[in-house]
Amino acid sequence: MIAAGLWATIPLLATFTATIPPLQLMAFAFGIAFTATVGRWTLQRRPIRRCFSYPPRAWAIGLGGIFGWHFCYFLAVRHAPVAEASLINHTWPLLIVVFSALLPGERLRWWHIAGATAGLAGTVLLVTDSTSLSLKMQYAYGYALASACALIWATYTLLNRRFARAVSTEAVGAYCGAAAALALLGHLALELSVWPRGWAWLAILALGVGPLGLAFFAWDYGTKHGDIRVLGAASYLTPLLAAGLLVLAGRTEANWSLVMACLLITGGAVIAAADLLIAARGGPRTRQVQPD
């Protein structure tokens, strides 16, 4: 729940940093998260070098998930309306529930299919015109990037569970440092620097401390030691909270298509996670996937 709540602030914070190039923004935010982590390591008197000693596969999954998701997301909200891009991205909890059912020891049931269908309907509603239901082709690139975000994060979440015993949650700090370095190199090579002004500085600080900092530690611990489907079901609150914050801040308008998309995506996620309701009532439940 901590991670879901913090991630709901990303779309709103991103609107205050719209003029900053994506890679530069990532370098700033991840740099803040990494600096805070190094401060913690220093207070704990932990050898810094050991904090980077993790298996190559763990590095590929962790860095690929964290860096890849943010790179696609910050590009998506620059090429599509922020509310629509954010809600498409937030189909990742639905993908987690559906994909986890396909893992060894799990079965795909009718409610998984029904939930996936409802989530897909919500996504289609977002990317089509509210009157003619024609695809908004001018935002196709942004929609594709947002869809990539959902796939990247769902894949990262499920694969990350495999390292529950071999890699501690402290690894997230190392991933943030590597992501900051990659973003900085990419920024210097591909982008023109834009110095933040006014509220942008506070937004960057908030991103680094919360959604790009504490949220990742909480999510990593939860995916390694908790119930994947419980986490997925709890995360479905994120799109609703995110859309609500955007509306309250005056960054987007509340309309019927946005409301219906929220209901479909969230309702589909709840249906797909029906295993939790069955278990709560004392019914049979499929076996939870165990880490390798």
BELWO-V387318 format. One record per residue. RES is the residue in one letter. BURIAL is + if it has 16 or more other ideal C-beta (glycine too) atoms within 10 Angstrom, else -. Layout:
BEGIN
RES:BURIAL  RES:BURIAL
END
This chain:
BEGIN
M:-  I:-  A:+  A:+  G:+  L:+  W:+  A:+  T:+  I:+  P:+  L:+  L:+  A:+  T:+  F:+  T:+  A:-  T:-  I:+  P:+  P:+  L:+  Q:+  L:+  M:+  A:+  F:+  A:+  F:+  G:+  I:+  A:+  F:+  T:+  A:-  T:+  V:+  G:-  R:-  W:+  T:-  L:-  Q:-  R:-  R:-  P:-  I:-  R:-  R:-  C:+  F:-  S:-  Y:+  P:-  P:-  R:-  A:+  W:+  A:-  I:+  G:+  L:+  G:+  G:+  I:+  F:+  G:+  W:+  H:+  F:+  C:+  Y:+  F:+  L:+  A:+  V:+  R:+  H:+  A:+  P:+  V:+  A:+  E:+  A:+  S:+  L:+  I:+  N:+  H:+  T:+  W:+  P:+  L:+  L:+  I:+  V:+  V:+  F:+  S:+  A:+  L:-  L:-  P:-  G:-  E:+  R:-  L:-  R:-  W:-  W:+  H:+  I:-  A:-  G:+  A:+  T:-  A:+  G:+  L:-  A:+  G:+  T:+  V:-  L:+  L:+  V:+  T:-  D:-  S:-  T:-  S:-  L:-  S:-  L:-  K:-  M:-  Q:-  Y:+  A:-  Y:-  G:+  Y:+  A:+  L:+  A:+  S:+  A:+  C:+  A:+  L:+  I:+  W:+  A:+  T:+  Y:+  T:+  L:+  L:+  N:+  R:+  R:+  F:+  A:+  R:-  A:-  V:+  S:-  T:+  E:+  A:+  V:+  G:+  A:+  Y:+  C:+  G:+  A:+  A:+  A:+  A:-  L:+  A:+  L:+  L:-  G:+  H:+  L:-  A:-  L:-  E:+  L:-  S:-  V:-  W:-  P:+  R:-  G:-  W:-  A:+  W:-  L:-  A:+  I:+  L:-  A:+  L:+  G:+  V:+  G:+  P:+  L:+  G:+  L:+  A:+  F:+  F:+  A:+  W:+  D:+  Y:+  G:+  T:+  K:+  H:-  G:-  D:+  I:+  R:+  V:-  L:+  G:+  A:+  A:+  S:+  Y:+  L:+  T:+  P:+  L:+  L:+  A:+  A:+  G:-  L:+  L:+  V:+  L:-  A:-  G:-  R:-  T:+  E:-  A:-  N:-  W:-  S:+  L:+  V:-  M:-  A:+  C:+  L:-  L:+  I:+  T:+  G:+  G:+  A:+  V:+  I:+  A:+  A:+  A:+  D:+  L:+  L:-  I:-  A:+  A:-  R:-  G:-  G:-  P:-  R:-  T:+  R:-  Q:+  V:+  Q:-  P:-  D:-
END
